[in-house]
Amino acid sequence: MNKAAADEDETTKRLQDFVKAKLLPYKYPREIRFVGELPKTGSGKIDRQAFMRM
């Protein structure tokens, strides 16, 4: 595992732990993906349909 993947795993774990502390423990996100840029529509808004397919 390279350093970037290890850093991403650590960040994911920290985000999950933070959400567990703020919300009910069963509501934490099981999957977190890091992307360079969110998909946008022609008008510059976040394309939620494309985002959910990522």
Backbone as a ProteinNet text record, in pm:
[ID]
protein_1_A
[PRIMARY]
MNKAAADEDETTKRLQDFVKAKLLPYKYPREIRFVGELPKTGSGKIDRQAFMRM
[TERTIARY]
86	0	89.7	63.5	147.2	100.5	175.9	146.9	13.5	-18.4	-145.1	-264.1	-256	-365.4	-376.5	-262.6	-264.4	-324.6	-289.4	-346	-496.9	-539.7	-682.2	-757.7	-699.9	-762.4	-773.5	-670.9	-671.5	-776.5	-785.2	-884.2	-1025.9	-1046.7	-1177.1	-1215.5	-1123.6	-1149.7	-1181.7	-1107.7	-1132.6	-1269	-1307.6	-1439.3	-1550.8	-1535.4	-1635.4	-1647.6	-1535.7	-1538.2	-1603.5	-1576.8	-1636.7	-1788.3	-1836.2	-1980.9	-2044.9	-1979.9	-2033	-2049.3	-1957.7	-1964	-2074.9	-2105	-2204.6	-2346.1	-2359.4	-2489.3	-2501	-2610.7	-2624.4	-2523.7	-2461.6	-2353.5	-2390.6	-2516.7	-2553.1	-2571.3	-2566.5	-2587.2	-2457.7	-2345	-2219.4	-2206.5	-2134.1	-2118.1	-2025.4	-2073.7	-1993.2	-1889.1	-1922.4	-1831.9	-1805.4	-1678.3	-1637.7	-1541.6	-1571.6	-1483.9	-1434.3	-1307.8	-1248	-1235.1	-1285	-1279	-1212.9	-1153.4	-1085.6	-1181.1	-1295	-1391	-1529.6	-1629.8	-1767.2	-1821.9	-1907	-1965.6	-2061.1	-2056.8	-2139.5	-2227.6	-2339.4	-2429.4	-2375.3	-2443.2	-2401.9	-2406.8	-2493.8	-2504.3	-2410.3	-2328.7	-2229.3	-2274.3	-2395.7	-2443.6	-2396.3	-2394.5	-2355.4	-2461	-2416.7	-2505.9	-2527.3	-2635.5	-2660.8	-2682.5	-2745.1	-2766.7	-2634.2	-2546.6	-2415	-2332.1	-2349.6	-2276	-2313.2	-2440.6	-2485.3	-2438	-2408.7	-2358.3	-2208.8	-2139.8	-1993.8	-1952.4
-118.5	0	123.5	215.2	334.4	438.8	544.4	646.7	716.5	744.6	811.7	725.7	596.1	505.8	495.6	493.1	487.3	615.3	730.7	858.1	862	810	807.9	716.7	602.7	511.5	576.1	646.2	713.8	824.9	901.5	1008.7	951.2	841.6	776.1	732.4	670.5	623.7	741.7	851.2	968.6	1030.3	1036.8	1089.4	1000.8	870.3	778.8	792.2	800.8	816.3	948	1054.8	1185.1	1178.8	1117.2	1107.8	1019.9	911.9	824.8	900.7	993.4	1070.3	1175.7	1227.5	1333.6	1280.1	1167.3	1107.8	973.9	907.7	772.3	682.5	590.7	509.5	433.7	393.5	316.6	404.8	535.6	626.8	668.8	616.9	660.8	608.4	680.5	636.6	515.9	409.2	287	301.4	381.4	397.5	545.1	580	717.5	710.8	787.5	793.1	935.3	948.7	1079.1	1098.4	1210.6	1241	1377.3	1395.7	1521	1636.6	1606.5	1710.8	1649.7	1722.5	1675.9	1703.1	1613.8	1637.5	1757.2	1839.6	1960.6	1960.5	2030.1	2048.7	2162.8	2191.5	2300.5	2436	2450	2578.4	2587.9	2484.1	2489.8	2432.5	2379.9	2318.7	2174	2117.1	1977	1888.6	1799.8	1705.5	1586.4	1588.3	1486.5	1349.1	1340.9	1209.8	1148.1	1226	1175.8	1143.5	1221.6	1200.2	1065.1	1031.1	905.7	784.8	803.6	694.4	675.2	766.7	758	638.8
0	0	0	-91.9	-98.2	2.6	17.1	116.9	91.5	-34.3	-65.7	-25.3	-50.9	-13.6	138.2	206.7	353.4	411.3	354	400.4	376.4	261.6	229.4	326.5	359.1	455.3	592.5	634.2	764.2	766	659	650.3	652.5	580.9	580.7	721.1	791.4	928.4	1019.7	1006.1	1090.6	1061.9	933	897.6	954.2	942.3	995.6	1147.4	1216.7	1362.2	1403.3	1328	1357.1	1344.1	1235.1	1213.6	1320.2	1358.4	1463.5	1594.7	1622.8	1746.8	1742.6	1623.5	1610.1	1588.5	1520	1489.7	1561.9	1541.3	1594	1522.5	1595.3	1535.8	1408.7	1394.4	1275	1151.4	1166.7	1053.8	984.4	1027	966.8	823.9	737	598.1	589	527.6	514.5	403.9	305	191	168.3	159.6	130.6	13.6	-89.8	-207	-224.8	-253	-277.1	-427.3	-476.1	-618.9	-636.8	-751.1	-779.7	-803.1	-864.6	-898.6	-907.8	-861.6	-870.3	-1010.3	-1061.9	-1193.7	-1188.6	-1291.7	-1294.7	-1418.3	-1405.9	-1519.4	-1605.5	-1713.9	-1802.1	-1734.3	-1633.4	-1564.1	-1443.5	-1421.2	-1314.7	-1181.2	-1175.1	-1051	-1044.7	-924.4	-909.5	-974.3	-1060.6	-1128.4	-1035.3	-960.3	-858.6	-918	-1033.2	-1096.7	-1137	-1196.3	-1234.7	-1111	-1006.3	-881.5	-820.5	-823.3	-764	-844.5	-972.4	-1057.1	-1043.1	-979.5	-967.4	-885.5
[MASK]
++++++++++++++++++++++++++++++++++++++++++++++++++++++

